[in-house]
Amino acid sequence: VRTMLVSAPENPSNTLGWIFAILAQEPEHDARILEEMRQVLGDRDPEEKDLPKMEFALRFIQEVLRLYPGAWIMDRWSLKQDMVMGHPMPADKMIIMSPYIAHRNPQFWPDPLRFDPDRFLPEVAQDRPAHHYIPFGAGPRMCIGYKMALMELQVMLPVLLRRLRFEITSPRPVQKSAQITLRPRGLRFKVTSRSW
């Protein structure tokens, strides 16, 4: 219940903050998403059948979640003794892992700090080892709401973007606030109407 009450509204709103911060700083992505929306949606709001056609928007959201995963750190318990990357792992111990750090590993993410939605093109992603992209966790403890969260973001993005333009007005660069979730701190926008 706690997960549903805290994560369900907080993670998508944090992710939207990161999305609009990136779009304000990198207008070429804004233009590319708008063009895709014109081709797929025309003048109407998105429907479920449109989501698979909005491929770039999904890749953009996935890249935002790679760099700024809501669940930036998570814990698990080891069930038995094991070796992990050459290190002994005793049984019945808490293991802390961080998608935030894993998603910046240059061994699996070339130039990891560069924002690049095309990392999620099918032909690029197919060569990436399993469990190297885990913004929602993985396995039996994976976030139960991950499909809904992606769908929410895919629907909200075109609805908001074609009506509004976001300009960062924060006097300093946006900071990361690592609390229960990874939040943008000090992020202020000037929001203006956009003609579609």
C-alpha positions, -999 to 999 in steps of 0.1 A, spaced: 0 0 0 28 24 9 45 17 -25 12 24 -44 5 56 -24 40 71 -26 54 58 -59 24 59 -81 20 98 -81 55 108 -72 77 89 -97 58 101 -129 58 137 -116 95 135 -109 101 120 -143 80 147 -160 103 173 -143 134 156 -158 116 153 -192 108 190 -194 143 200 -181 159 180 -209 135 192 -235 142 228 -225 179 223 -228 179 202 -259 153 216 -283 162 191 -311 144 164 -291 114 187 -285 112 192 -323 116 155 -330 88 145 -306 65 172 -320 71 160 -355 63 124 -345 31 135 -328 20 154 -359 26 123 -380 9 99 -356 -18 120 -339 -26 149 -361 -49 172 -341 -63 146 -317 -52 133 -283 -34 100 -281 -52 67 -277 -39 34 -266 -35 22 -302 -12 52 -309 14 44 -283 34 17 -303 36 42 -332 52 69 -310 85 52 -310 108 81 -305 88 95 -276 91 61 -259 129 60 -265 131 95 -251 113 85 -220 135 54 -216 166 75 -218 153 99 -192 146 70 -169 181 56 -176 198 88 -164 172 97 -138 155 66 -125 129 73 -99 140 43 -78 177 54 -78 186 28 -52 170 -4 -41 177 -33 -17 173 -70 -19 182 -99 4 206 -126 -7 190 -160 -4 222 -181 -5 259 -176 -6 272 -167 -40 299 -149 -60 291 -116 -77 317 -102 -100 344 -121 -82 332 -109 -47 319 -134 -22 283 -127 -12 271 -142 21 237 -156 25 209 -137 42 224 -102 38 210 -70 25 224 -60 -9 221 -24 -20 221 -17 -57 217 15 -77 201 17 -111 215 53 -112 251 40 -110 244 9 -132 229 31 -159 262 51 -161 285 21 -165 306 29 -196 312 -8 -202 275 -11 -212 266 25 -219 291 42 -243 295 79 -234 271 73 -205 264 109 -195 253 119 -230 216 120 -235 208 97 -265 173 82 -270 187 61 -299 204 38 -273 169 22 -272 166 15 -309 157 -23 -311 189 -30 -331 211 -13 -304 192 -25 -273 192 -62 -284 230 -64 -278 228 -51 -243 229 -77 -215 198 -84 -195 194 -64 -163 216 -35 -173 185 -12 -177 165 -14 -145 146 18 -137 118 -3 -124 139 -31 -110 138 -66 -124 126 -101 -117 98 -110 -93 102 -78 -73 99 -55 -104 76 -25 -100 41 -37 -105 32 -3 -120 59 -1 -146 36 -6 -177 12 19 -163 39 45 -156 53 42 -191 18 45 -206 11 76 -184 43 93 -196 36 84 -232 1 99 -230 10 130 -209 40 139 -230 21 147 -263 -9 162 -244 13 187 -226 40 193 -252 17 203 -280 -1 229 -257 29 241 -236 65 251 -240 88 249 -210 118 272 -205 140 267 -175 143 299 -153 163 284 -125 193 306 -117 215 276 -112 218 242 -129 192 217 -118 204 196 -89 195 160 -82 179 153 -48 183 117 -39 156 110 -13 132 80 -15 130 89 -52 154 109 -74 139 143 -76 149 174 -96 157 202 -71 157 239 -78 139 233 -111 117 263 -122 100 267 -155 84 295 -174 55 279 -192 40 295 -223 13 284 -247 24 267 -278 3 268 -310 -1 234 -326 
